[in-house]
Amino acid sequence: MHPDGERILLSEETIRARVAELGAEISRDYAGKELLAVSILKGAAIFLADLVRCITVPAFFDFVAISSYGSSAKSSGAVRILKDLDCNIGGRHVLIVEDIVDSGLTLNYLADSLNFRDPASLRICTLLDKPSRREVPVNIHYNGFVIPDEFVVGYGLDYNERYRNLPYIMTLRPQIYEEA
Ligand code: 5GP
């Protein structure tokens, strides 16, 4: 494990197996259709890359970049789109692919704004779900792992931009936060 880590929550093998299951489930549900996966930069990029390779129906993908208004400690839920989608989603089957749903505010906002563009369907797939922290309801169709209320890094998730390239998901030693 990385020396800054406290505990591995999800190993590389565990993640790989679950991503394959999600890909198979999504492929069954979207049989005969084309899928447009929409991810939020940067955290979900690694999950998206692995997930689309486990999907057997034609899968396109695109990215949005967003930033939260207000202080980082308390998200207001209002987010600013820094980079919008390159493509038009009207009439398409859109699947939002997210790394983690925490308060739900980010995803709630994104789903609402994408719904205004009249997709044929809109579903949400998240690798991780922290339901104990939810502030607004989020309708998650595909859920990789329900995890406890702990801050995790790895597999795309960062702390100050670090640890995104770890192939597993771990918690951090408390000293790492204290040093920051
Ligand atoms: P929400 O709007 O659901 O509160 O925020 C979700 C976003 O918060 C995620 O996309 C992610 O960027 C960040 N986040 C929430 N929990 C964690 C965590 O445990 N680790 C990391 N690295 N980011 C998190």
Residues whose N, C-alpha, C, O or C-beta is under 5 A from the ligand:
A	BS01	5GP	G43 I100 V101 D102 S103 G104 L105 T106 L107 E150 F151 V152 V153 L157 D158 Y159
